[in-house]
């Protein structure tokens, strides 16, 4: 294993801001896969999953090609446990960054350059927050790569041009963004298994994927955000990754009088719950409450080594 430090700015005390990268190089040539985690400071479960993958790879003697893991790419936001960094910017809305911009812009610039140099595929590993369950993979133009995570449905056509995966895809580097876990499922297992599945499908690891043959493919979603302040409560049968029936779903309760100030419904049948805020938590206008996806079909999960190709 080779450990590198990506230095991208200077702190007030003169020490550098830096991101660590751990590269594992196999004994035979093969694909170059990057694993990125910790891009949001309020999603630490992905960081734990990435470190567990590092431990697993340290014990493997059969690796092909190279795997580079960056478990904590947004140190400024992670240090304060917030979605935004100390400069009040969102890292995953600043790619490809700038070498002379704000702290977050410089981070994005150096990460882009590093991944462009070292990888031909990148998994952006996200996870739940302390109050939000998540269960899906965002696709960025290669649904077979997105499906290779194996334990999550794939969402099409919901990307932003300044996300890491968008910029990678624009450079010919296949990429996807996986979201897993939550308060109800605080295990890192899905993140670890999904990441290893990606490495299996890429041919870095020569073993069968731990995945079904197909996962749901989703293009239409119902994403609900609050427009009021209060306590969000939802129906008891709501469970992320499970089917959810049409009808009343939840409401926001005024803290002063106990009355409902906003109500929410699932607007059609056939949906699967993909995102859910914990019940009995305080919310404010713009808070993500829940997201339902409506599968339009299935996408096949690739087999071992099927995605070894580089699109570059």
N, C-alpha and C positions, 0 to 999 in steps of 0.2 A: 504494500500500500504506500502511496505517495501522498503526503499532506502538503497542500499549498495554501497560502493566504492571499486573498484578493484585497488589496488596500485601495480605498476609493476616496478618502477625505481625511481631514485632520480634526481631532477633537480639540476642545478649548485648552486642555492641559498639554497639548502637543503630541499626544499619542495618536496612532492612526485608527480610523474606522476600518474594520476588516471583516471579511467573510472567509470561513474555512471551506476548503474543497478537498475531499478524500477520493483519490483515484485508485481503482483496482485494475490491474492489467493482467490479462490472462496469458497462458503459455502458448496460445495459438491465436492467429489473427481473427478478427470478427468485428461486429458492429460496435459503435461508440455511443453509449447511452448515458444521458444525464438525468439525475434525480434532484429536483429542487424542492425545498420545503421552507416553511417559515416566512412566506412572503407577506403575510398579515400577522401583526403582532398579537392579535387576540385569538389565534388558532394554533396553540402549542402542541396539540395532539399529533399533527403532521410532523412536527420536529421530532417527537419521541419515536414515531414510526420510522423516520429516516435514520435515526441513530440505531434502532434495532436492526435495520437492513445493513448498516455498516458492520455491526457485530456479526451478522450472519455471513457476509461476504468475506470477512477476515478469516473465517474457518473453511471457506471453499477453496479447493485446489483445482477445480475443473472449469474455471471461468474462461470464456472466449472473448476476444476483443477487449474492450475497456468499459468500466462503469465508473462514473464520477458522481459522487453524492455531495450536495451542498445542503446541509441540514438546517441552516439558520441564515437565510439570505437577507433578512431585514433586521439587523441587530438593533437599530435605533428604536423601531416599533416594538420588538420583542422585549427590550429592556424595560419599557414602560407598560407593556401588556395591552397595547392599544392597536387598533386597525391602522391608524396613521402614525407616521414617524414624528420625531421631535420638530420637524419643520412643517408639520400639519399637512403633509402630502401623502397620497396613497401610492405606494410603490407600484402596484399592479395596474396603475393608470398612467405611468410615466415612461414606459419603454418606447423607444430604445435609449432614452436618457440623453444626457449631455455631459461632456467632461468638465464643463465650467458652470453648470447650473447649481441648483440647490442640492443639499445633501442627498435627497432621494434621487434626484436626476443623475448625480455622479454615481450612485450605487447602481442604478439601472444601466448606465452606460458601461460600466466595467463588467457587470454580470453578462450583458449582451455580448460584449467582445470575448469574454472567457468562454461562454457556451458556444459561440460561433466557431471558435478555434478548436474546441475539444470534443464536440458532440455532433452526431447526425440525427439524434432523436432526443427529446426532452419531455419528461413527465413532471408537471408542476403539481406537487402533492399538497393539497389543502386539507383542512379538517374542520370539525365543528368548533363552535365557541362554547364557553361555559353555559350558555343559555339557548343554544340553537343546535338542533339535529339536522344533519345534511346527508344526502345519499344519492349522488349522481356524478357523472363525468361530462364535462363540456367538451364538445368536439371542435377541432379547428381544421377541418378539411380532410381528415383521414379517419373515417369511422371504424376501420378495422384496428387501428392503433388505439383509439379510445376504448373500443370493446375489449382490448387485450387486458385491461385492468381486471376484468372478469367478474367482479362482484357488484358492479354498479350499472344502472341503466345509462344510456348515452343520450345527451341532449344536443340537438343540432341547431345551428344558426342563432346562437345567443352569445356573441362575442363582442369584444371592444377592440378597436385597432391598436390601442396602447397597452394591451395586456402582453405579458411575456410570451405566452403561447402564440398570439397573433404575430408578433414580431419574428419569433422563431419560424413559424410556418411561412412567412414572407421571405425568409432566407433559404427556404427549401429544407428546413429541419422539421421533421414531423413532430407534433406536440399535442398534448391534451392536458386538461386540468381536472383532477379528481378531487371530490369532496366526500368525506366519510365521517361517521361517528357522531356523538352527541351526548347530552346529559343522560339519556336513557341507555346509551350504549357507549360506555366510557373506555372500552377496550381499543387498543391500537391494532388488533388482529387484522381487520379489513384493510387497513393501510399497508401493513406489512405484506399480507398475502397478495394484494393487488399489485404492489410494486414488484414483488418477485414474479408475478404473472407477466408483467411487462417485459422483464428481463428474460423470461422463458420464451415468450413470443418473439422477442428480438434475436434469440439465439445466443445470448450471453450465458444462459444456463441451459444445459441440455437435459431437461426433464419436463414432464407433463404439467400443464397448467392446472391449478386448483380452481376450476371454474365450470359453469354450465356450458353447454354447446352454443347457446345464444343468450343475449341480453336484450332488454327492451330498447327500442329506438323511439325517441320522443322529439317531436317538433313543436307541438302546441302545449303551452303551459298556462296555468292561472297563477300568477304571482300577486300576492296581496300584501300591501304595506298599510300601516296605520295612518290615519289622518287626524287622530286625536291623542291626547295624553290620558293615561289611566293604567288600570291593571288588565292585562290581557289574560283571558281564560278561554279554554277550548274544550271541546267534547272529549269525554274520557276514552273513547275508542280510537282516537287519533294515534297512529303509529307510523313513523317514517319507514318507507320501503314497502308498506302494505297498501292494498286497495282501499280507497276511501269513497263512500257513497255520496250521492248528491244530497244537498240540503243544508240546514243550519250547522255551522261549524264552530263559531266562537264569537266573543264580543269583548269590548273594552268597557271596564267599569269605572265610573267616576269615584275617586277616593273620598270625596266629601259626602255624597248622598247615597252611594251604593247603586245608583241607577246605571243602566247600560247607555252609553253615549254613541256607540257604533257597533253594528252587527255585521257578521260575515257569513257567507254561504259558499259551499262548493257548487259551481254552476252547472255541472253536468256529470253524468255517470261515466264509468269506465276509467276513472283516474287513479293514479298512484301517488301517494304523498311523498314528496321529495325533500321538503324543507319544513321545519316546524320549530317555532319559538316555544320555549318551555311555558307551561301554564302558570298563572299567578305571578307574573313578572311585570315590573313597571315598563311601559313603553311610551314613546313620544312620536309626534308626527314624522313619518319617514322610516319607522322601524319595520324591518322585515318580519312578517308574521308567519306566513306559510306559503308553500308553493306546491301545486298539484300538476303532475304531468299526465298527458293523455297519449299512451303509446300508439304509434301508427304501424307498428310491425316489430320485427326482430332483426338484429344484426348478429352475424355469426362471430363467435369468439375465435380468433386465429389459433392455430396449433403451434407447437414448439418450432422455433426457427423460421416461421412463415414471414415475419417482418424483419428479417435480417437486412434486407435491402436498404440502401440509403437513397433518399429522394434527391440528393444534391448532385 
